[in-house]
Amino acid sequence: MSDAQPPALLSHRPLDNSRALLHRAVDLGLDFTSGELRDGLVLRRATIGQLIDRFAEPVPVAGTGNEQLLESLAEIASWSISQADPRYLAFPDTGDSIAALAADIVASFLNQNLIAFDRSAPAASVIEAQLITWLRELVGYPVTPLADYEGLASLGGMWTSGGNMSNHVAIAAALTHTYPEVRRSGLRAVPEQPVVLLAGGVEHFSYLAAAQALGLGSDGLLWADATPNYTSDPASVARLLASPPPGKRIFMVVGVAGNCRTTGIDDLQQLADLCQQHGTWFHVDACHGGSLLFSEKLKAQLAGIERADSVALDPHKGLFVSYPSSYALFRDPNALGRFARYPDRAHDPDCLDLGLITPFYGSRGFESLKLWALIKHQGVDGIGGLVEDRQAAFQKMVDLLERTGCFRMLGTSDFYRCAFVFLPTPVAEALEQAALPAAHHAAVRDLISRYTAAFADRLYRDGTVVFDLFALQDLADRLGLGSSAKYQVMGMCVGHPHIPDQVEHGIEQDITEAARDLAGRMLEDVRALLTSANPTGSSPRPDVTGPAGW
């Protein structure tokens, strides 16, 4: 028999009753994080159909009591994946900062709307302005101290829901900077086709999405070459800037500070020099690499980021903050001021209505409290220590992969993420000894892709270890089968500053066991392929199977 349906609103309930319910909800969250609700697995694997069968129901007409509500929440949690589990090695989004989690709870209670200061979000608006000032200082941008606040046009940054939107905002700002007439007359007023220049193969999906949504079209992207180490090739960028295609004008160059597949970091100084030489807006996508700004030891890898006209940061990637948390920052604060609905108010020091200068956003919550709380709780030095410890943990895990003899790396990694294929030593040796003819290359690439996907899927279905899975070119031709075709590859991303020894040993054991089951079959297939007169191969599946595949 269900308990009586309780009052819906906090203000209608006895405080002790609400406190008890919410405490149990927090306990539920902790039980999920600890693994108790996941049977000790990273996830309890279920298909889309199985989960639809489990959760599909008509819209409830009558409500349930507290116990049934908590049971339903626990059921949802028990079928969720834990990115905070150290065996989750697909993406770095752990979201387990205790300060950020506490702030997230408080922010839900505060329920502030950061569209405006008065009658909406007084303290929250000031806190977000302070946080943006801190982030600008970390990037190396000129900073107006919050105590000397001069108006919205002096802030030079905004919160967004993710790197996708931060890059959208940066492109819109660059377009408006280069073509002020667009705001009134649209793209029809532009005498040539405006294009964004970026390297193919290391780009994020958001640039194509932004080009299509902002009216530039997919032809509004101009592709430079990537280096064998998965970074933008400055020589290719230089050639295109010096001689763009007829009828096109490059209004933005994208530098990548940690791509989403191998975390390669571009030579930002060299790209900044090229953009300065040609008077072109320079945007740095530091959604992954931004966490290095907190480390005195590691931030040298981002040298030149302070010269970018705009920077995208994603604290929910690599800074232990839960979704959503992203920021678009601008060297010239007026870049956002140009979007002000009331331009005169953008320079009014008595106005802190953030909604006036945040394109794409009106009402939104106090999400920025999470990152503010993390910085307040740990300080830059404390966060920097976590970032450095995570780098050491990542290197230990790379060493683990290499000593198993099961994998071959594609490229090198600048930090916390690497890409590799399943290619056990006996299989690799058989291929090398066969002096493989070029006619067999496509079929061998296809075989490697199939077994890589099968290996990753085996671990994922078991719920023991989760690697990312996506398509990637072997740009350096490390496998000796050509650099133009794509493979299905796994990605390992370490989001934690420390992986306990027993967990590390368990990961190695699970990997070795899965490899043992597949390696023999793979070797048999390779031998059969090598004796085939007419081997055939196909491209790897285009399926989006993991976060980097997006």
Disulfide bonds with the S-S distance in Angstrom:
none
